[in-house]
Amino acid sequence: MVNINARAQKDESMKDELAGSTAVVVLLKRDKIYCGNVGDSRAVASVRGEVEQLSFDHKPSNEAESKRIMAAGGWVEFNRVNGIFQD
């Protein structure tokens, strides 16, 4: 298995990059919608012609998200998540 975090940390060409990732996954099962997201990606659905928000942004500028990041041992700097690297 390749550890992308570890490779990125050792790559000199990436040391000054402000990089991140976002993702959304939606599962439809037995008349239910399950949605998960990472980062500031968003998912919406049209329900009988009305917009329904399925996900909420995971932005460090949101107070609850900032608290979650710090509780996990990370920190927020320049509105970016830092300090959470697992090998």
MOHU-V772960 format. One record per pair of residues at least 12 apart in sequence whose C-alpha atoms are under 7 Angstrom apart, sorted by the first residue. I is the first residue (numbers start at 1). J is the second residue. D is the distance in Angstrom with one decimal. If there is no record, write none. Layout:
{{I/J/D} {I/J/D}}
This chain:
{{5/85/6.5} {6/87/6.2} {21/39/6.5} {22/38/5.2} {22/39/4.6} {22/40/6.3} {22/41/5.7} {23/37/5.5} {23/38/5.2} {23/39/6.9} {23/41/6.1} {24/36/5.8} {24/37/4.4} {24/38/6.6} {24/41/6.4} {24/42/7.0} {24/43/6.9} {25/37/6.4} {35/54/6.4} {35/55/6.7} {36/55/6.8} {37/55/6.5} {38/58/6.3} {39/57/6.3} {39/58/4.8} {39/59/6.3} {40/57/4.5} {40/58/5.3} {40/59/5.8} {41/57/6.2} {42/55/5.6} {42/56/6.5} {42/57/6.5} {43/55/5.4} {60/76/6.6} {60/79/6.0} {60/80/6.5} {60/81/6.6} {61/79/6.2}}
